[in-house]
Structure formats: C-alpha cells, structure tokens
Amino acid sequence: LRFQAGGSYEHVVKTTILLNDINDFATVNNVYGQFFKPPYPARSTFQVGKLPLGAAVEIEAIAGLH
C-alpha cells in the first residue's frame, strides 16, 4: 500500500475488501489486524465472481489526513 501526502494506515477511515472466496474471510481478517489497529476503519467485505489478474483479494482504502 502506497500513501501519498504523508498518509499512513492510521489515516484510513474506510476499506472495502473484495474476496474471490468468502471462506478466506478469517485469514484476511487476521492479516488485516496486523496493519490496522483500533479504532479500526469502517469496513465492507464482499465475495465477488472474479477479480482482475486472478487475484484472491482486493482492498480499496479511503484515507483522510487529520
């Protein structure tokens, strides 16, 4: 993840996680917790039909500088 304008993980306010297989949720959730700390950003997670380039996970993040 690359941040511009001096941003960092603590500046993330919302993420959207797209999974090829919703059964991967627990694994992704464990990894997510290694990068994001309480208070966690708002999050939506969905299973999708197919991700680009055969990816298993795609994460979109919205950040704002405080």
PDB file as gemmi writes it, atoms N, CA and C in Angstrom:
CRYST1    1.000    1.000    1.000  90.00  90.00  90.00 P 1                      
ATOM      1  N   LEU A   1       0.847  -1.171   0.000  1.00  0.00           N  
ATOM      2  CA  LEU A   1       0.000   0.000   0.000  1.00  0.00           C  
ATOM      3  C   LEU A   1       0.885   1.224   0.000  1.00  0.00           C  
ATOM      4  N   ARG A   2       0.637   2.136  -0.921  1.00  0.00           N  
ATOM      5  CA  ARG A   2       1.440   3.353  -1.028  1.00  0.00           C  
ATOM      6  C   ARG A   2       0.594   4.540  -0.607  1.00  0.00           C  
ATOM      7  N   PHE A   3       1.107   5.350   0.296  1.00  0.00           N  
ATOM      8  CA  PHE A   3       0.415   6.553   0.744  1.00  0.00           C  
ATOM      9  C   PHE A   3       1.100   7.774   0.168  1.00  0.00           C  
ATOM     10  N   GLN A   4       0.292   8.709  -0.257  1.00  0.00           N  
ATOM     11  CA  GLN A   4       0.819   9.969  -0.754  1.00  0.00           C  
ATOM     12  C   GLN A   4       0.463  11.057   0.249  1.00  0.00           C  
ATOM     13  N   ALA A   5       1.106  12.185   0.172  1.00  0.00           N  
ATOM     14  CA  ALA A   5       0.844  13.338   1.034  1.00  0.00           C  
ATOM     15  C   ALA A   5       1.042  13.022   2.510  1.00  0.00           C  
ATOM     16  N   GLY A   6       1.968  12.099   2.818  1.00  0.00           N  
ATOM     17  CA  GLY A   6       2.298  11.824   4.206  1.00  0.00           C  
ATOM     18  C   GLY A   6       1.305  10.949   4.944  1.00  0.00           C  
ATOM     19  N   GLY A   7       0.405  10.287   4.239  1.00  0.00           N  
ATOM     20  CA  GLY A   7      -0.587   9.430   4.883  1.00  0.00           C  
ATOM     21  C   GLY A   7       0.020   8.144   5.412  1.00  0.00           C  
ATOM     22  N   SER A   8      -0.747   7.441   6.244  1.00  0.00           N  
ATOM     23  CA  SER A   8      -0.334   6.153   6.789  1.00  0.00           C  
ATOM     24  C   SER A   8      -1.586   5.349   7.137  1.00  0.00           C  
ATOM     25  N   TYR A   9      -1.402   4.129   7.606  1.00  0.00           N  
ATOM     26  CA  TYR A   9      -2.538   3.267   7.912  1.00  0.00           C  
ATOM     27  C   TYR A   9      -3.507   3.906   8.899  1.00  0.00           C  
ATOM     28  N   GLU A  10      -3.009   4.665   9.859  1.00  0.00           N  
ATOM     29  CA  GLU A  10      -3.926   5.282  10.830  1.00  0.00           C  
ATOM     30  C   GLU A  10      -4.793   6.380  10.226  1.00  0.00           C  
ATOM     31  N   HIS A  11      -4.496   6.795   9.002  1.00  0.00           N  
ATOM     32  CA  HIS A  11      -5.331   7.782   8.313  1.00  0.00           C  
ATOM     33  C   HIS A  11      -6.480   7.144   7.528  1.00  0.00           C  
ATOM     34  N   VAL A  12      -6.488   5.827   7.415  1.00  0.00           N  
ATOM     35  CA  VAL A  12      -7.538   5.135   6.665  1.00  0.00           C  
ATOM     36  C   VAL A  12      -8.837   5.177   7.470  1.00  0.00           C  
ATOM     37  N   VAL A  13      -9.921   5.630   6.833  1.00  0.00           N  
ATOM     38  CA  VAL A  13     -11.213   5.741   7.504  1.00  0.00           C  
ATOM     39  C   VAL A  13     -12.222   4.699   7.016  1.00  0.00           C  
ATOM     40  N   LYS A  14     -11.993   4.092   5.836  1.00  0.00           N  
ATOM     41  CA  LYS A  14     -12.935   3.117   5.281  1.00  0.00           C  
ATOM     42  C   LYS A  14     -12.195   2.195   4.334  1.00  0.00           C  
ATOM     43  N   THR A  15     -12.482   0.898   4.421  1.00  0.00           N  
ATOM     44  CA  THR A  15     -11.943  -0.060   3.460  1.00  0.00           C  
ATOM     45  C   THR A  15     -13.086  -0.882   2.877  1.00  0.00           C  
ATOM     46  N   THR A  16     -12.880  -1.319   1.659  1.00  0.00           N  
ATOM     47  CA  THR A  16     -13.769  -2.275   1.015  1.00  0.00           C  
ATOM     48  C   THR A  16     -12.898  -3.447   0.594  1.00  0.00           C  
ATOM     49  N   ILE A  17     -13.262  -4.634   1.053  1.00  0.00           N  
ATOM     50  CA  ILE A  17     -12.492  -5.835   0.754  1.00  0.00           C  
ATOM     51  C   ILE A  17     -13.312  -6.707  -0.184  1.00  0.00           C  
ATOM     52  N   LEU A  18     -12.717  -7.075  -1.297  1.00  0.00           N  
ATOM     53  CA  LEU A  18     -13.351  -7.959  -2.264  1.00  0.00           C  
ATOM     54  C   LEU A  18     -12.617  -9.286  -2.237  1.00  0.00           C  
ATOM     55  N   LEU A  19     -13.369 -10.362  -2.022  1.00  0.00           N  
ATOM     56  CA  LEU A  19     -12.787 -11.700  -1.927  1.00  0.00           C  
ATOM     57  C   LEU A  19     -13.298 -12.584  -3.050  1.00  0.00           C  
ATOM     58  N   ASN A  20     -12.425 -13.369  -3.611  1.00  0.00           N  
ATOM     59  CA  ASN A  20     -12.840 -14.384  -4.582  1.00  0.00           C  
ATOM     60  C   ASN A  20     -13.650 -15.465  -3.879  1.00  0.00           C  
ATOM     61  N   ASP A  21     -13.313 -15.753  -2.613  1.00  0.00           N  
ATOM     62  CA  ASP A  21     -13.980 -16.793  -1.841  1.00  0.00           C  
ATOM     63  C   ASP A  21     -14.206 -16.288  -0.420  1.00  0.00           C  
ATOM     64  N   ILE A  22     -15.461 -16.143  -0.022  1.00  0.00           N  
ATOM     65  CA  ILE A  22     -15.785 -15.616   1.309  1.00  0.00           C  
ATOM     66  C   ILE A  22     -15.221 -16.504   2.421  1.00  0.00           C  
ATOM     67  N   ASN A  23     -14.897 -17.749   2.108  1.00  0.00           N  
ATOM     68  CA  ASN A  23     -14.286 -18.635   3.097  1.00  0.00           C  
ATOM     69  C   ASN A  23     -12.888 -18.172   3.497  1.00  0.00           C  
ATOM     70  N   ASP A  24     -12.305 -17.239   2.764  1.00  0.00           N  
ATOM     71  CA  ASP A  24     -10.995 -16.666   3.095  1.00  0.00           C  
ATOM     72  C   ASP A  24     -11.113 -15.525   4.097  1.00  0.00           C  
ATOM     73  N   PHE A  25     -12.341 -15.200   4.524  1.00  0.00           N  
ATOM     74  CA  PHE A  25     -12.553 -14.037   5.391  1.00  0.00           C  
ATOM     75  C   PHE A  25     -11.714 -14.096   6.664  1.00  0.00           C  
ATOM     76  N   ALA A  26     -11.699 -15.223   7.361  1.00  0.00           N  
ATOM     77  CA  ALA A  26     -10.957 -15.318   8.627  1.00  0.00           C  
ATOM     78  C   ALA A  26      -9.468 -15.057   8.423  1.00  0.00           C  
ATOM     79  N   THR A  27      -8.907 -15.613   7.367  1.00  0.00           N  
ATOM     80  CA  THR A  27      -7.485 -15.404   7.073  1.00  0.00           C  
ATOM     81  C   THR A  27      -7.210 -13.941   6.764  1.00  0.00           C  
ATOM     82  N   VAL A  28      -8.037 -13.352   5.917  1.00  0.00           N  
ATOM     83  CA  VAL A  28      -7.872 -11.933   5.566  1.00  0.00           C  
ATOM     84  C   VAL A  28      -8.049 -11.069   6.809  1.00  0.00           C  
ATOM     85  N   ASN A  29      -9.000 -11.399   7.656  1.00  0.00           N  
ATOM     86  CA  ASN A  29      -9.245 -10.635   8.876  1.00  0.00           C  
ATOM     87  C   ASN A  29      -8.021 -10.654   9.789  1.00  0.00           C  
ATOM     88  N   ASN A  30      -7.352 -11.799   9.893  1.00  0.00           N  
ATOM     89  CA  ASN A  30      -6.141 -11.892  10.710  1.00  0.00           C  
ATOM     90  C   ASN A  30      -5.032 -11.005  10.161  1.00  0.00           C  
ATOM     91  N   VAL A  31      -4.839 -11.010   8.863  1.00  0.00           N  
ATOM     92  CA  VAL A  31      -3.816 -10.169   8.237  1.00  0.00           C  
ATOM     93  C   VAL A  31      -4.196  -8.695   8.378  1.00  0.00           C  
ATOM     94  N   TYR A  32      -5.458  -8.388   8.165  1.00  0.00           N  
ATOM     95  CA  TYR A  32      -5.972  -7.012   8.294  1.00  0.00           C  
ATOM     96  C   TYR A  32      -5.591  -6.434   9.668  1.00  0.00           C  
ATOM     97  N   GLY A  33      -5.761  -7.264  10.709  1.00  0.00           N  
ATOM     98  CA  GLY A  33      -5.444  -6.826  12.065  1.00  0.00           C  
ATOM     99  C   GLY A  33      -3.969  -6.554  12.309  1.00  0.00           C  
ATOM    100  N   GLN A  34      -3.102  -7.030  11.441  1.00  0.00           N  
ATOM    101  CA  GLN A  34      -1.674  -6.739  11.562  1.00  0.00           C  
ATOM    102  C   GLN A  34      -1.339  -5.339  11.041  1.00  0.00           C  
ATOM    103  N   PHE A  35      -2.193  -4.797  10.193  1.00  0.00           N  
ATOM    104  CA  PHE A  35      -1.941  -3.491   9.591  1.00  0.00           C  
ATOM    105  C   PHE A  35      -2.797  -2.389  10.197  1.00  0.00           C  
ATOM    106  N   PHE A  36      -4.025  -2.715  10.579  1.00  0.00           N  
ATOM    107  CA  PHE A  36      -4.942  -1.722  11.132  1.00  0.00           C  
ATOM    108  C   PHE A  36      -5.157  -2.007  12.604  1.00  0.00           C  
ATOM    109  N   LYS A  37      -5.106  -0.959  13.408  1.00  0.00           N  
ATOM    110  CA  LYS A  37      -5.253  -1.069  14.862  1.00  0.00           C  
ATOM    111  C   LYS A  37      -6.511  -0.313  15.296  1.00  0.00           C  
ATOM    112  N   PRO A  38      -7.050  -0.647  16.492  1.00  0.00           N  
ATOM    113  CA  PRO A  38      -8.225   0.079  16.999  1.00  0.00           C  
ATOM    114  C   PRO A  38      -7.914   1.562  17.155  1.00  0.00           C  
ATOM    115  N   PRO A  39      -8.876   2.399  16.881  1.00  0.00           N  
ATOM    116  CA  PRO A  39     -10.198   2.087  16.344  1.00  0.00           C  
ATOM    117  C   PRO A  39     -10.081   1.740  14.853  1.00  0.00           C  
ATOM    118  N   TYR A  40     -10.593   0.580  14.495  1.00  0.00           N  
ATOM    119  CA  TYR A  40     -10.483   0.110  13.111  1.00  0.00           C  
ATOM    120  C   TYR A  40     -11.308   0.990  12.174  1.00  0.00           C  
ATOM    121  N   PRO A  41     -10.847   1.129  10.926  1.00  0.00           N  
ATOM    122  CA  PRO A  41     -11.655   1.869   9.962  1.00  0.00           C  
ATOM    123  C   PRO A  41     -12.948   1.101   9.660  1.00  0.00           C  
ATOM    124  N   ALA A  42     -13.967   1.818   9.222  1.00  0.00           N  
ATOM    125  CA  ALA A  42     -15.190   1.159   8.763  1.00  0.00           C  
ATOM    126  C   ALA A  42     -14.800   0.193   7.650  1.00  0.00           C  
ATOM    127  N   ARG A  43     -15.547  -0.914   7.531  1.00  0.00           N  
ATOM    128  CA  ARG A  43     -15.154  -1.920   6.548  1.00  0.00           C  
ATOM    129  C   ARG A  43     -16.377  -2.606   5.977  1.00  0.00           C  
ATOM    130  N   SER A  44     -16.333  -2.851   4.678  1.00  0.00           N  
ATOM    131  CA  SER A  44     -17.310  -3.688   3.984  1.00  0.00           C  
ATOM    132  C   SER A  44     -16.533  -4.808   3.325  1.00  0.00           C  
ATOM    133  N   THR A  45     -17.091  -6.027   3.357  1.00  0.00           N  
ATOM    134  CA  THR A  45     -16.435  -7.171   2.737  1.00  0.00           C  
ATOM    135  C   THR A  45     -17.449  -7.927   1.896  1.00  0.00           C  
ATOM    136  N   PHE A  46     -17.053  -8.251   0.661  1.00  0.00           N  
ATOM    137  CA  PHE A  46     -17.944  -8.936  -0.264  1.00  0.00           C  
ATOM    138  C   PHE A  46     -17.215 -10.052  -0.988  1.00  0.00           C  
ATOM    139  N   GLN A  47     -17.953 -11.108  -1.318  1.00  0.00           N  
ATOM    140  CA  GLN A  47     -17.443 -12.110  -2.246  1.00  0.00           C  
ATOM    141  C   GLN A  47     -17.862 -11.674  -3.640  1.00  0.00           C  
ATOM    142  N   VAL A  48     -16.926 -11.735  -4.568  1.00  0.00           N  
ATOM    143  CA  VAL A  48     -17.204 -11.342  -5.955  1.00  0.00           C  
ATOM    144  C   VAL A  48     -16.979 -12.534  -6.875  1.00  0.00           C  
ATOM    145  N   GLY A  49     -17.477 -12.446  -8.099  1.00  0.00           N  
ATOM    146  CA  GLY A  49     -17.350 -13.545  -9.045  1.00  0.00           C  
ATOM    147  C   GLY A  49     -15.931 -13.801  -9.493  1.00  0.00           C  
ATOM    148  N   LYS A  50     -15.189 -12.732  -9.736  1.00  0.00           N  
ATOM    149  CA  LYS A  50     -13.819 -12.873 -10.221  1.00  0.00           C  
ATOM    150  C   LYS A  50     -13.110 -11.535 -10.054  1.00  0.00           C  
ATOM    151  N   LEU A  51     -11.833 -11.606  -9.661  1.00  0.00           N  
ATOM    152  CA  LEU A  51     -11.023 -10.401  -9.526  1.00  0.00           C  
ATOM    153  C   LEU A  51     -10.011 -10.342 -10.665  1.00  0.00           C  
ATOM    154  N   PRO A  52      -9.550  -9.134 -11.012  1.00  0.00           N  
ATOM    155  CA  PRO A  52      -8.572  -8.992 -12.087  1.00  0.00           C  
ATOM    156  C   PRO A  52      -7.296  -9.790 -11.813  1.00  0.00           C  
ATOM    157  N   LEU A  53      -6.706 -10.289 -12.852  1.00  0.00           N  
ATOM    158  CA  LEU A  53      -5.421 -10.991 -12.820  1.00  0.00           C  
ATOM    159  C   LEU A  53      -5.437 -12.218 -11.911  1.00  0.00           C  
ATOM    160  N   GLY A  54      -6.618 -12.782 -11.673  1.00  0.00           N  
ATOM    161  CA  GLY A  54      -6.719 -13.975 -10.847  1.00  0.00           C  
ATOM    162  C   GLY A  54      -6.465 -13.742  -9.368  1.00  0.00           C  
ATOM    163  N   ALA A  55      -6.537 -12.495  -8.923  1.00  0.00           N  
ATOM    164  CA  ALA A  55      -6.280 -12.180  -7.514  1.00  0.00           C  
ATOM    165  C   ALA A  55      -7.313 -12.846  -6.611  1.00  0.00           C  
ATOM    166  N   ALA A  56      -6.914 -13.168  -5.388  1.00  0.00           N  
ATOM    167  CA  ALA A  56      -7.822 -13.738  -4.395  1.00  0.00           C  
ATOM    168  C   ALA A  56      -8.469 -12.649  -3.551  1.00  0.00           C  
ATOM    169  N   VAL A  57      -7.752 -11.511  -3.391  1.00  0.00           N  
ATOM    170  CA  VAL A  57      -8.219 -10.417  -2.541  1.00  0.00           C  
ATOM    171  C   VAL A  57      -7.896  -9.083  -3.202  1.00  0.00           C  
ATOM    172  N   GLU A  58      -8.826  -8.150  -3.086  1.00  0.00           N  
ATOM    173  CA  GLU A  58      -8.564  -6.765  -3.487  1.00  0.00           C  
ATOM    174  C   GLU A  58      -9.086  -5.879  -2.367  1.00  0.00           C  
ATOM    175  N   ILE A  59      -8.303  -4.877  -1.980  1.00  0.00           N  
ATOM    176  CA  ILE A  59      -8.713  -3.974  -0.911  1.00  0.00           C  
ATOM    177  C   ILE A  59      -8.633  -2.532  -1.412  1.00  0.00           C  
ATOM    178  N   GLU A  60      -9.740  -1.829  -1.252  1.00  0.00           N  
ATOM    179  CA  GLU A  60      -9.803  -0.400  -1.563  1.00  0.00           C  
ATOM    180  C   GLU A  60      -9.816   0.341  -0.234  1.00  0.00           C  
ATOM    181  N   ALA A  61      -9.021   1.389  -0.118  1.00  0.00           N  
ATOM    182  CA  ALA A  61      -8.958   2.158   1.115  1.00  0.00           C  
ATOM    183  C   ALA A  61      -9.181   3.633   0.843  1.00  0.00           C  
ATOM    184  N   ILE A  62      -9.923   4.274   1.724  1.00  0.00           N  
ATOM    185  CA  ILE A  62     -10.143   5.710   1.673  1.00  0.00           C  
ATOM    186  C   ILE A  62      -9.496   6.292   2.919  1.00  0.00           C  
ATOM    187  N   ALA A  63      -8.619   7.254   2.710  1.00  0.00           N  
ATOM    188  CA  ALA A  63      -7.906   7.855   3.836  1.00  0.00           C  
ATOM    189  C   ALA A  63      -8.082   9.364   3.823  1.00  0.00           C  
ATOM    190  N   GLY A  64      -7.997   9.947   4.971  1.00  0.00           N  
ATOM    191  CA  GLY A  64      -8.055  11.396   5.101  1.00  0.00           C  
ATOM    192  C   GLY A  64      -7.010  11.832   6.113  1.00  0.00           C  
ATOM    193  N   LEU A  65      -6.369  12.927   5.855  1.00  0.00           N  
ATOM    194  CA  LEU A  65      -5.387  13.453   6.800  1.00  0.00           C  
ATOM    195  C   LEU A  65      -6.131  14.260   7.858  1.00  0.00           C  
ATOM    196  N   HIS A  66      -5.813  13.987   9.127  1.00  0.00           N  
ATOM    197  CA  HIS A  66      -6.496  14.635  10.245  1.00  0.00           C  
ATOM    198  C   HIS A  66      -5.843  15.937  10.570  1.00  0.00           C  
TER     199      HIS A  66                                                      
END                                                                             
